[in-house]
Amino acid sequence: MEMEINALLVDDEEQCVKTLQESIDWKALGIARTFGVYNAVQAREIMEKEVISLILCDIEMPGESGLEFISSVREKADLDDENIECIILTCYPDYKFMRKAMQIRCSDYLIKPLDTEEMTEVLKKAIEKIKKKFQKDEKEKAFFQDETKATLSDGQQNIIDQKVIPYIREHFSESLTVTEIAADAALNPQYMMRLFKKRTGLSVLEFVTNCRMEMAKELLKNTDWNNEIVSDKLGYASSGYFIKLFKKTFGMTPREFRKASGI
């Protein structure tokens, strides 16, 4: 099975996006399509419609910053085992930004103005990582496919009920990954995700999000914390992303929820 790699270019300066699109030979690198947007809101709209494997993102943008956006992308990818590599672009060689980029496991951190040759080499390395993970995931999916076709055995159900679900409930407000969850149950991540979906009817990401949203309601009812504090307590790096998820789940923003609850 061939993989289609699509790239998302995010920068609030339209000329920077245009330059990126035109200065790099994306086809030669194996990139099928590139999408250029100018803020995190537009970026998420693209990601809801398209499978994106490579993100190049500026740090300083109006509203949600590039680092906040990438943090939320990484959180989702870690819980859904998505294959995404991120590269940070910035005019500021600031150590605190570089450190944050390392913490959220960005492939690289490039200073503007961008050098085309350097950028091409960085892209080649990121694309190679994407391809290797894709090949590994395909092998694991094929290996474990037959084991989760039939009804789950009692042993498989017990692993999910007694190991995986309790672990998620205890740690859902932390920075969780499917690799970490699976390791606690001594399972392969792909295998664990298949068992979990078959047992609960939900993906790991959906289950964690449900846990976080129920906790969000309790925090909004019982504290006067603002959205930034609530989102941080739930394990979200971006309050904007938390608000978006809350509204998607309950049909209202946290502010509207508090008002409707008489708070």
C-alpha positions in Angstrom: 0.0 0.0 0.0 1.4 3.4 -1.0 1.3 6.3 1.3 0.1 9.8 0.2 2.0 12.4 2.1 0.3 15.8 2.4 2.0 18.9 3.9 0.3 21.8 5.8 2.1 25.2 5.7 1.0 27.6 8.5 2.2 31.2 8.6 0.3 34.4 9.2 2.4 36.1 6.5 0.8 35.2 3.1 4.1 35.9 1.3 5.9 33.3 3.5 3.4 30.7 2.7 3.7 31.5 -1.0 7.5 31.4 -0.9 7.4 28.0 0.8 5.0 26.6 -1.8 7.1 27.9 -4.7 10.7 27.5 -3.5 10.6 23.8 -2.6 10.3 21.0 -5.1 7.6 19.2 -3.2 6.8 16.6 -5.8 10.5 15.6 -5.9 10.3 15.1 -2.1 7.3 12.8 -2.5 4.7 15.3 -1.2 1.4 14.8 -3.0 -0.3 18.1 -2.0 0.5 21.2 0.0 -2.1 23.3 1.8 -1.3 26.9 2.8 -3.1 28.6 5.6 -2.6 31.7 7.8 -3.7 30.7 11.3 -4.4 27.8 13.6 -8.2 27.9 13.0 -7.7 27.5 9.2 -5.1 24.8 9.9 -7.6 22.7 11.9 -10.2 23.1 9.2 -7.8 21.6 6.7 -6.9 18.8 9.1 -10.6 17.9 9.6 -10.9 17.3 5.9 -7.5 16.0 4.8 -4.9 13.5 6.1 -1.8 15.6 6.9 1.5 14.0 7.7 3.8 17.0 7.6 3.3 20.4 9.2 5.5 23.5 8.8 4.3 26.2 11.3 5.4 29.7 12.3 5.5 30.5 16.0 4.2 34.0 16.2 0.6 34.1 14.8 -2.5 36.1 15.9 -4.7 34.2 18.3 -3.3 30.7 19.0 0.5 30.6 18.6 2.3 28.0 16.5 3.6 26.2 19.5 0.1 25.9 21.1 -1.3 24.6 17.8 1.5 22.1 17.4 1.1 21.0 21.0 -2.6 20.2 20.4 -1.8 18.4 17.2 0.8 16.3 19.0 -1.6 15.5 21.8 -4.2 14.2 19.4 -1.6 12.3 17.3 -0.2 10.6 20.4 -3.6 9.3 21.4 -4.6 8.3 17.9 -1.2 7.0 16.9 -1.2 9.4 13.9 1.8 9.7 11.7 2.7 13.4 11.8 6.0 15.3 11.8 6.2 19.0 12.7 8.8 21.6 11.8 8.8 25.0 13.5 9.6 28.2 11.6 10.5 31.5 13.3 12.3 34.7 13.1 13.4 34.4 16.8 16.3 32.2 17.8 15.0 32.1 21.4 16.1 29.3 23.7 12.7 29.0 25.4 11.0 28.5 22.1 13.5 25.9 21.0 13.1 24.1 24.3 9.3 24.0 23.9 9.7 22.7 20.3 11.9 19.9 21.6 9.4 19.1 24.4 6.6 18.6 21.8 9.0 16.6 19.6 9.2 18.8 16.6 11.5 17.4 13.8 13.4 20.7 13.6 13.4 24.4 14.4 14.4 26.7 11.5 15.2 30.4 11.6 13.9 32.7 9.0 14.9 33.8 6.4 14.9 30.1 5.3 17.7 28.6 3.3 16.2 26.4 0.5 18.9 23.8 0.6 18.8 23.5 4.4 15.0 23.3 4.3 15.1 20.6 1.7 17.5 18.5 3.8 15.3 18.9 6.9 12.2 18.0 4.9 13.9 14.8 3.5 14.7 13.6 7.1 11.1 14.3 8.3 9.6 12.5 5.3 11.8 9.5 5.8 10.6 9.3 9.4 7.0 9.5 8.2 7.6 6.7 5.6 9.3 4.4 8.2 6.5 4.8 10.7 3.9 4.1 8.0 5.7 0.9 7.0 6.0 -0.2 10.6 2.3 0.5 11.3 1.2 -1.4 8.2 3.2 -4.5 9.2 1.7 -4.4 12.7 -1.9 -3.9 11.4 -1.5 -6.9 9.1 0.0 -9.0 11.9 -2.7 -8.2 14.5 -5.7 -8.0 12.1 -6.9 -11.6 12.4 -6.6 -11.6 16.2 -9.3 -8.9 16.6 -11.7 -10.0 13.9 -13.7 -12.4 16.1 -15.4 -11.7 19.4 -12.9 -10.8 22.1 -11.9 -13.6 24.5 -12.4 -13.2 28.2 -8.7 -12.6 28.5 -8.7 -9.8 26.0 -11.8 -8.2 27.6 -10.1 -8.4 31.0 -7.0 -6.6 29.8 -9.1 -3.7 28.5 -11.4 -3.6 31.5 -8.8 -4.2 34.3 -5.7 -2.7 32.9 -6.2 -0.2 30.0 -9.4 1.6 31.1 -8.3 2.1 34.8 -4.9 3.4 33.6 -6.5 5.9 31.3 -9.0 7.0 34.0 -6.1 7.6 36.4 -3.8 9.4 34.0 -6.2 11.1 31.5 -5.3 14.6 32.7 -1.6 14.0 31.9 0.2 14.0 28.5 -0.8 10.5 27.5 0.3 8.5 24.5 -1.0 5.1 23.1 2.5 3.8 23.4 2.5 4.5 27.2 -1.0 3.1 27.7 -0.1 -0.1 25.8 3.2 -0.5 27.6 1.4 -0.5 31.0 -0.7 -3.4 29.8 2.3 -5.1 28.1 0.6 -4.8 24.7 1.6 -3.7 21.3 0.1 -0.2 20.6 -1.7 -1.2 17.4 -3.1 -4.4 19.0 -4.2 -2.5 22.1 -6.0 0.1 20.0 -7.9 -2.6 18.1 -8.9 -4.4 21.3 -10.0 -1.1 22.9 -12.2 -0.1 20.0 -13.8 -3.5 19.8 -14.5 -3.6 23.5 -15.7 0.0 24.1 -16.8 1.1 20.6 -14.6 4.2 21.0 -11.1 5.0 20.0 -8.6 5.7 22.7 -8.6 9.4 21.7 -12.5 9.5 22.0 -12.4 7.8 25.4 -9.8 10.2 26.8 -11.6 13.2 25.4 -14.9 12.0 27.0 -13.1 11.7 30.4 -11.6 15.1 30.0 -14.9 16.8 29.0 -16.8 15.3 32.0 -14.0 16.5 34.3 -14.2 19.9 32.5 -17.9 20.3 33.5 -17.0 19.6 37.1 -14.2 22.1 37.2 -16.3 24.7 35.5 -19.1 24.2 38.0 -17.0 24.0 41.2 -14.2 26.4 40.6 -13.8 30.0 39.3 -10.8 28.9 37.1 -10.6 30.5 33.7 -10.3 28.5 30.5 -6.5 28.6 30.5 -6.3 27.0 34.0 -9.0 24.4 33.3 -7.4 23.4 30.0 -4.1 23.0 31.7 -5.6 20.8 34.5 -7.1 18.6 31.8 -3.8 18.1 30.1 -4.4 20.4 27.1 -1.6 22.7 26.0 -4.0 25.1 24.2 -7.0 26.7 25.8 -8.3 27.4 22.3 -8.3 23.7 21.4 -10.0 22.9 24.7 -12.8 25.4 24.0 -13.3 24.0 20.5 -13.6 20.4 21.9 -15.9 21.5 24.7 -18.2 23.2 22.2 -18.1 20.2 19.9 -19.0 17.8 22.8 -21.7 19.8 24.5 -22.9 22.3 21.9 -21.8 25.3 23.9 -18.7 27.1 25.0 -17.4 26.8 28.6 -18.6 30.4 29.3 -22.1 29.5 27.9 -22.1 26.3 30.0 -21.4 28.3 33.2 -24.1 30.7 32.4 -26.6 27.9 31.7 -25.6 26.3 35.0 -26.4 29.5 36.8 -22.7 30.1 37.7 
